[in-house]
Amino acid sequence: MERHATGSFLNFDIKSPADKLLIYLTFYINLALKRLEGCRTLAEGTKAIINLGLEKVPVPGESGFPFPGLFALPQSQKEAGII
């Protein structure tokens, strides 16, 4: 694993499902931090994070999913809801 000067990873070997989860969580945390950038008060920040949590998140196989091919496609609508 090689690190960039900013602390981010240039290369990351995916060895287990936990590694895939780490990638997705890192992406989601980055998204949350970007939403908080313009917030000037705690109330604004709280609202931004709550709204992020209420948004429909694309699942594997849907357009807009940030990591096509990284996760297996859901086998049913029920499974897609769990993801």
JOZI-V44070 format. One record per residue. N is the residue number from 0. BURIAL is I if it has 24 or more other C-alpha atoms within 12 Angstrom, else O. Layout:
BEGIN
N_BURIAL ; N_BURIAL
END
This chain:
BEGIN
0_O ; 1_O ; 2_O ; 3_O ; 4_O ; 5_O ; 6_O ; 7_O ; 8_O ; 9_O ; 10_O ; 11_O ; 12_O ; 13_O ; 14_O ; 15_O ; 16_O ; 17_O ; 18_O ; 19_O ; 20_O ; 21_O ; 22_I ; 23_O ; 24_O ; 25_O ; 26_O ; 27_O ; 28_O ; 29_O ; 30_O ; 31_O ; 32_O ; 33_O ; 34_O ; 35_O ; 36_O ; 37_O ; 38_O ; 39_O ; 40_O ; 41_O ; 42_O ; 43_O ; 44_O ; 45_O ; 46_O ; 47_I ; 48_O ; 49_O ; 50_O ; 51_O ; 52_O ; 53_O ; 54_O ; 55_O ; 56_O ; 57_O ; 58_I ; 59_I ; 60_O ; 61_O ; 62_O ; 63_O ; 64_O ; 65_O ; 66_O ; 67_O ; 68_O ; 69_O ; 70_I ; 71_O ; 72_O ; 73_O ; 74_O ; 75_O ; 76_O ; 77_O ; 78_O ; 79_O ; 80_O ; 81_O ; 82_O
END
